Amino acid sequence: MPSGRITRFCEHSDMAPLSHPILVLVPGASQSPSHYAYLLHLLQSKGYGTLSALLPSTGSNAPPVTAQDDTDYVRSRMLLPVLDVEEHNVILITHSYSGMPGSAAAKGLGKADRVAQKKKTSILGQIFLSALIPKGGDGKDVTAMFGGQMPPHIVVDEAENMLKCPNPKPPLYQDVPEETAEVAVASCMNPCLSSWTTPCPPASWDEQAFQGRCAFIRTTQDQCIPYDIQNMMIESTKQEWILKDLDSGHCPQLSQPERLADIILELVNHFETM
């Protein structure tokens, strides 16, 4: 293959366009796409293309990564390439911390807004899995959702500009099968402190274009973002949400992947037919 040239093995002209949107999944703060690999496989096996990528703030501390940096990355490298280059519709799936940069990155990309811009594709819906959903744009950071404090399982290392969790298993993987939980813990990566302590950009879940197109999957046995806090966040938005409950801990992609896939596909089908 000639150097200095990117070759695309599947050109649009040689294949029929996908009939389904691409499912773009943004991992949580300490997790990578590998933590969602089996879930993505299940979704792919049902005919849906998927895309996932590591957030800039995950496993990085220098230079400091801000909440805006994570947002810009999701928009420029995960959403716009699919929408504008590959010309596929998108369903955005976020988990835990990534609800914040994910929703902010989707601003202005809803169906009604894109149609007004004479664009062919759009984000058809957003699915938040036990996710942080700050309104943003008010100068507050992620910790404001926890009363200005870090969650109790997180230790702040200011010298290294990192957030550390000495024992991730109880808050993240308490209901995950033992062998899988051990591997998941070994695969965790510390997030950058500054991504949690810099202002959250404005969210998109309250935009008119996303009315009726945002769903929240609540995890009822969650020890990381407890069920009561999930409900408090949802109520504080003063928006109408499509709500689904899953009797699981914080990471059902590992504890109940088949059930989670079923819920996601049900929501995706709903958004596709709107």
Secondary structure, DSSP 8 states (H G I E B T S, - for coil): --TT----SS-GGGS---SS-EEEEE--TT--GGGGHHHHHHHHTTT--EEE---TTBT--SS---HHHHHHHIIIIIIHIIIIIS---EEEEEEGGGHHHHHHHTTT-BHHHHHHTT-S--EEEEEEES------SSS--GGGGGTTS--TT-EEETTTTEEE-S--HHHHHTTS-HHHHHHHHHT---BBTHHHHS-----STTSGGGTT-EEEEEETT-SSS-HHHHHHHHHHHT---EEEEESS-S-HHHHSHHHHHHHHHHHHHHHHT-
